[in-house]
Amino acid sequence: MLTGVRTKIPDRCNYTMSHPNMLRFAVLYLRWSLGLTFLSACADRFGLWGPHGSQYAAWGDWPHFVAYAATLNWFLPAWLQSPVAWMATLAELSLGVALVLGMYLREAAYSSAVLLGLFALAMTFSLGIKAPLNYSVFVDVGAAWLLGCIANGRLPSHKPTGALE
């Protein structure tokens, strides 16, 4: 903490707040990128990106997705693996649609952050820390969390106190 140091933040540094269209565009972009990420993953589970083993498919079908989900949820009993895969898919479909359409935005954003956070933890404990880092899952958690914070289009006001803290 620096005391006694006075700073004046120039108005040009507050670009986003002085240009509300930039903030609206950023929120729209963030909503669509998170929503389409969820919807794309769900499409892959049902073979819409191609069959298993094709260039654009990670799973390509439901059985390969359930096997992957079981790898991440190794701590759950076998009889829960398929229901958990279905619950994750329904959550991702619902959140993806809500984000793309802008419905219940704050709730969808915070729910997305929780779901992605659980996914990041499951990946970390089952595959190691490199897996969620490689797939930017922590970035997605932060993006969803930020979207929830600014979902109403207003950022918290911050008035410089004159000292760097």
N, C-alpha and C positions, 0 to 999 in steps of 0.2 A: 504494500500500500504506500503510495506516494502522497505525502501531505504537503501542503503549501504550494503545490504546482497548479497553476490555473491554466485551463485550456478553453479555447473557444472553438466549438465545432462549427465549421462553415455550413451554411444552408445546403450547399451542393452535396454534402455527405448524406443528406436526408432525402435522397432521390426517390425512394419507394413511397415514402409518405407524401411527398409533394406531387407525385404522379400516380394517382389511385388506379389508373388503367393498367399500369405495370403490375401492381399488386393483384388486380383482378385476373390478368393474364397468367401470372405465376400460379395463382390458386387453381385456375382452370386447367393449366398444364399439369400441375401436381395431382389434381383429382383424376384426370384422364390417364396419366401414366400409372398411377397406383391401381386404378380400376381396371384398366386394360391388362395390367400384369396379372391380376387375379383371374380375369376372364380367360386369358391366354393359357394359364396353367390348367384351368378347368377344361378348356377345349382339348388340350393335350391328353388328358385322362380318358377322353372319349374318342380319341383317334382323329380329331379334326386337323391336327398338324401332320398327319400321316401315320402309318403303322409303326409299331415298335421296331427300332433299328434304322428308321429312315433319317434323313439328314436333319429335319426340323423337329423331330419328336424326341422328348426326353423319356416318356413312358410309352406313348402310343396306344395304350389300352388300359382298361380298368385293372386287370390282374397285375400288371407291372407297377401300376401306381400303388396298389394295396401292398405289394411286396416292399416298395420303397418306404411307404408310410410305416410298415411294421419294423423296418430297420431303424427309423427315427424314434419310434415308440416302443423300443425293445423292452421297456419296463412294464408294459401293459400285458395282461393275459391274452392269449391267442384269440379267445372268443370276442374280445373287444376291438381287435384290429380293424375289421371291416366296418363296424359302426363308427369308429373314430375317423376312418377315411371318408365315410359318407358325411359325417358332421363337418369335417374340415372343408369338404367340397361344397356343401350347402352354405357354409359361412362365407367361403370365398366367392361363390356365385352371388349371394345376396349383397355382400360388401362391394363387389365389383360393379354390379348394376347400380347400387346406391351412389357410389362415387362418380361413376360416369354421368348419371342423371342429376347429381347434386341433391339427392334426397337425404334428409336427416344427416346432413353433412358432418356436423360435429360428432354425432354418435357413431357414424360410419368411420370417420377418421380415427377416433380413439379406439374403437373396436378393432380396426385394422392394425393399429399399433400393438394392441394386446396380442392379436392372433399372430402377427409377424414376430413379435417378441418371443412368444412360445415356440414358434417355428425355429427361430435363431437358437434358443436354448436347446431344443431337441437336436438340432443339427450339431451344435457344439459338443453335447454330451455323447452323441452316437458316432459322429464322423470326425470330430476334432474342430478346433477353432478356425482352421483354414477354409472349411466348406462354407460357413456363412459369410466369411470375408470375401471369398471368391465370387459368390453370388450376390454380394451387396445387400444381404438381408438386414444388417444393422443400419445401413443407409435408408432402406425402406421403412424400418421402424421409426427412425428419426424424422423422415419425411411425413409419415402418417401422423406422428405426434405433433409436428409443426402445423400440419394442415388442421388438426383439431384445435390448436391454439388460435389460429387466425381464421377459422371457418366463418365467423360473422363479418369478415372483411375489415376488422379493425385490429391494429396492433396496439399493444399497451404503450401509452405515451411515456417517454423517458425524457426528462429535462436534465441537462447536464448540471451538476452541482458545482462545477468549477475545479474539482480535484479528481485526479485519476484514482480509482480504487481497484 
